Amino acid sequence: MTRQRFSVLVAITASCCSPALYAQFTDPRTYVVAPVGISQLEVDYAHAEADASIDTSLEVVGAHFEQNEAAVSYAHNFGMLGQLAWVKVDVPFASVNGSLAGSNISGSTSGAGDSSLQFTTLIKGGKALSEAEFATYEPITTLALSVTVTAPTGEYDADKLLNLGSHRWSFKPEFALSYPFGPEQRWELDAYINVYFFTDNTAYKGVEVLRQEPLPGVEGHISYDFTPRLWASLDLRYGFRGETLVDGVNQNDAQESLIAGTEASWSPTPSHSFVILLAKALVYRNAPSGTRVALKYVYSWASR
């Protein structure tokens, strides 16, 4: 197996990521080509200290949260109209402790967060390949589209300070460009454009209606293969807008955030990957601040 094809399979085993766990990053090397019929089971763990709970799209002013989070996800890819496509289901769990500065208010909770379903298709450079066809594949530039739908399945009590669910739906379309380059294509540049759309939370603080405007973001990731089994990346995400209205009153809280991160992935075999990720908010005007450290294990197999 050539370096390029082994590295592509390694990237596949590390491509699923919960946005709530990782400060809304999409992983580098998410939109790579693999043979149809590949399935993945992923287990993630993250520790974070921040001023946002598991819903990272909203800041809680004056609050401090310590979070231990986990997620289990399953993904499967297939061919659709001659192109590679896949679906992914993600279920997060968390334990959160929080307090409000200048008061005696504190609390803790644990349980399930909001589940998500993602559909992705490669629209250029990502033909649906059999295992035999993939054996001669050389990575090229790919363009991709994905849509992630997050459902309000998490625990939510309007009278509590801490909640694991957001009591609203969200939708995130994303357009992606992935460009491998350099000697032996050891380098890869990923650029993503995405927007979060939210339905209303009709039980905000019990009786109020919370509305949040769309939250766009752009991401850039540069990664390098140190060996066919080990790669690392530097990551940036810039988000803006996303202002909120409570019972129709504009809160004048448009966001601006810049999140930097780094990720390393080691795959002893194409079926097993171990990943470590660090993300920190560098700029956070009306946006969640904090630092997150995450670990994950991914098992991949070919369906027969």
SVG drawing of the C-alpha trace seen along z (x, -y; Angstrom):
<svg xmlns="http://www.w3.org/2000/svg" viewBox="-44 -46 53 56">
<polyline fill="none" stroke="black" stroke-width="0.4" points="0.0,0.0 1.4,-3.4 2.0,-6.2 -0.8,-8.3 -3.5,-5.5 -2.5,-4.4 -2.6,-8.1 -6.1,-8.5 -7.4,-5.5 -5.8,-6.8 -7.6,-10.1 -10.9,-8.3 -10.6,-6.6 -10.2,-10.0 -12.8,-12.1 -15.8,-12.2 -16.1,-14.9 -18.8,-16.4 -19.0,-20.1 -20.1,-20.6 -17.0,-18.8 -14.5,-20.6 -15.5,-24.3 -17.4,-24.0 -14.4,-22.8 -14.8,-20.5 -11.9,-18.0 -9.1,-18.4 -9.1,-15.7 -12.8,-15.1 -13.6,-15.2 -11.2,-12.5 -12.0,-9.7 -12.3,-6.1 -13.8,-2.9 -17.6,-2.6 -18.8,-0.3 -16.5,-1.7 -18.1,-2.0 -16.8,-3.7 -17.5,-3.5 -16.0,-6.4 -15.7,-7.2 -14.7,-10.7 -13.8,-12.2 -13.1,-15.9 -12.4,-18.1 -13.2,-21.8 -13.3,-24.9 -15.4,-27.6 -18.3,-30.1 -20.6,-28.1 -22.3,-24.8 -22.5,-21.9 -24.3,-24.3 -21.2,-26.2 -23.1,-28.7 -24.2,-30.8 -22.1,-32.5 -23.4,-32.6 -22.1,-35.9 -20.3,-35.7 -20.4,-31.9 -17.7,-29.3 -18.3,-25.8 -16.1,-22.7 -17.2,-20.0 -16.4,-16.3 -17.9,-15.3 -18.2,-12.1 -19.7,-11.1 -20.4,-8.0 -20.9,-8.1 -21.4,-5.8 -20.7,-6.6 -21.1,-4.7 -20.2,-5.7 -21.8,-4.6 -22.1,-5.6 -24.7,-8.1 -25.1,-9.1 -21.5,-7.9 -20.0,-10.0 -18.9,-9.1 -21.4,-10.0 -21.8,-9.1 -24.1,-9.5 -23.1,-10.0 -25.1,-9.8 -23.6,-11.3 -24.9,-11.1 -23.1,-13.2 -23.1,-12.7 -21.7,-15.1 -21.2,-16.0 -21.1,-19.7 -20.4,-21.8 -21.0,-25.5 -21.2,-28.7 -22.1,-32.3 -19.5,-35.0 -20.6,-37.3 -23.3,-35.1 -23.9,-31.9 -25.5,-30.3 -23.9,-27.0 -25.0,-23.6 -24.2,-20.4 -25.9,-18.0 -25.1,-15.0 -26.8,-13.0 -27.4,-13.1 -26.9,-16.1 -28.5,-16.9 -28.0,-14.2 -27.1,-15.0 -27.3,-13.5 -24.9,-14.5 -25.2,-13.8 -22.1,-14.4 -21.4,-14.0 -18.2,-14.8 -19.3,-16.8 -15.9,-16.9 -12.9,-14.6 -14.7,-12.0 -16.0,-9.2 -17.5,-6.2 -14.8,-3.6 -14.7,0.1 -11.8,1.5 -10.2,2.7 -10.5,-0.8 -9.3,-2.5 -6.1,-0.4 -4.8,-2.6 -6.3,-5.9 -4.1,-8.9 -5.5,-11.8 -6.6,-14.9 -8.5,-18.1 -12.0,-17.4 -15.1,-19.6 -17.8,-18.5 -21.1,-19.5 -22.5,-18.4 -25.6,-19.2 -25.7,-18.5 -29.0,-18.4 -29.0,-18.6 -32.2,-17.6 -33.3,-18.7 -32.9,-15.3 -30.8,-16.4 -32.0,-16.9 -33.5,-20.4 -35.2,-22.1 -36.0,-25.8 -35.8,-26.4 -32.2,-25.1 -29.0,-27.1 -27.3,-24.1 -28.7,-22.2 -27.3,-19.6 -29.9,-20.1 -30.5,-23.4 -34.3,-22.9 -34.1,-23.9 -33.1,-22.4 -30.0,-23.5 -28.9,-23.0 -25.4,-23.4 -24.7,-23.3 -21.0,-23.3 -19.0,-23.7 -15.5,-22.2 -12.3,-22.3 -9.5,-19.8 -6.2,-20.1 -3.3,-17.7 0.1,-19.0 3.8,-18.8 6.3,-16.0 4.5,-12.6 1.4,-14.8 2.4,-14.9 0.7,-18.2 -3.1,-18.9 -4.9,-22.2 -8.6,-22.2 -10.9,-25.2 -14.5,-25.1 -17.4,-27.6 -20.4,-26.8 -23.4,-28.5 -25.4,-27.4 -29.2,-28.1 -31.3,-27.7 -35.0,-27.3 -36.4,-29.2 -36.1,-28.0 -39.7,-28.6 -38.9,-27.8 -35.9,-30.1 -35.7,-30.9 -39.1,-29.2 -41.4,-31.6 -39.4,-33.6 -38.6,-32.9 -35.0,-32.9 -34.2,-33.5 -30.7,-33.4 -29.7,-34.7 -27.5,-32.6 -23.9,-32.0 -21.5,-31.8 -18.0,-30.6 -14.9,-30.0 -12.1,-27.4 -8.6,-26.7 -6.6,-23.6 -3.1,-22.7 -1.8,-19.2 1.3,-17.2 2.1,-13.5 5.2,-12.8 4.8,-9.1 2.0,-7.2 0.6,-6.5 1.1,-9.9 -0.2,-13.3 -0.7,-16.6 -2.5,-19.8 -2.9,-23.5 -6.4,-24.8 -8.3,-28.1 -12.0,-29.0 -13.5,-32.5 -17.2,-32.9 -19.3,-36.1 -22.9,-37.4 -25.3,-35.0 -27.0,-37.8 -30.0,-36.9 -33.4,-38.2 -35.4,-37.5 -39.2,-37.9 -38.4,-40.0 -36.0,-42.3 -32.6,-42.5 -29.8,-41.8 -27.1,-43.6 -24.8,-40.6 -23.4,-39.9 -20.6,-37.5 -17.0,-37.5 -14.7,-34.6 -11.3,-33.2 -10.5,-29.7 -7.1,-28.1 -6.3,-24.4 -4.0,-21.6 -4.7,-17.9 -2.5,-14.8 -3.7,-11.4 -1.8,-8.1 -3.0,-5.0 -1.2,-1.8 -3.4,-0.1 -5.8,-1.5 -8.7,-0.2 -7.6,-1.9 -6.9,-5.5 -6.1,-7.5 -6.5,-11.3 -5.6,-14.1 -6.9,-17.7 -6.5,-21.0 -8.6,-24.1 -8.5,-27.5 -10.6,-30.7 -8.2,-33.6 -10.9,-36.2 -14.3,-35.9 -16.5,-39.0 -20.0,-38.0 -18.8,-34.4 -17.8,-31.5 -14.3,-31.5 -12.3,-28.6 -10.0,-25.7 -10.8,-22.1 -8.6,-19.0 -10.1,-16.0 -9.2,-12.4 -10.8,-9.9 -10.6,-6.4 -12.0,-5.4 -12.5,-1.9 -13.1,-1.4 -14.1,1.6 -15.3,2.6 -18.8,4.0 -19.0,7.1"/>
</svg>
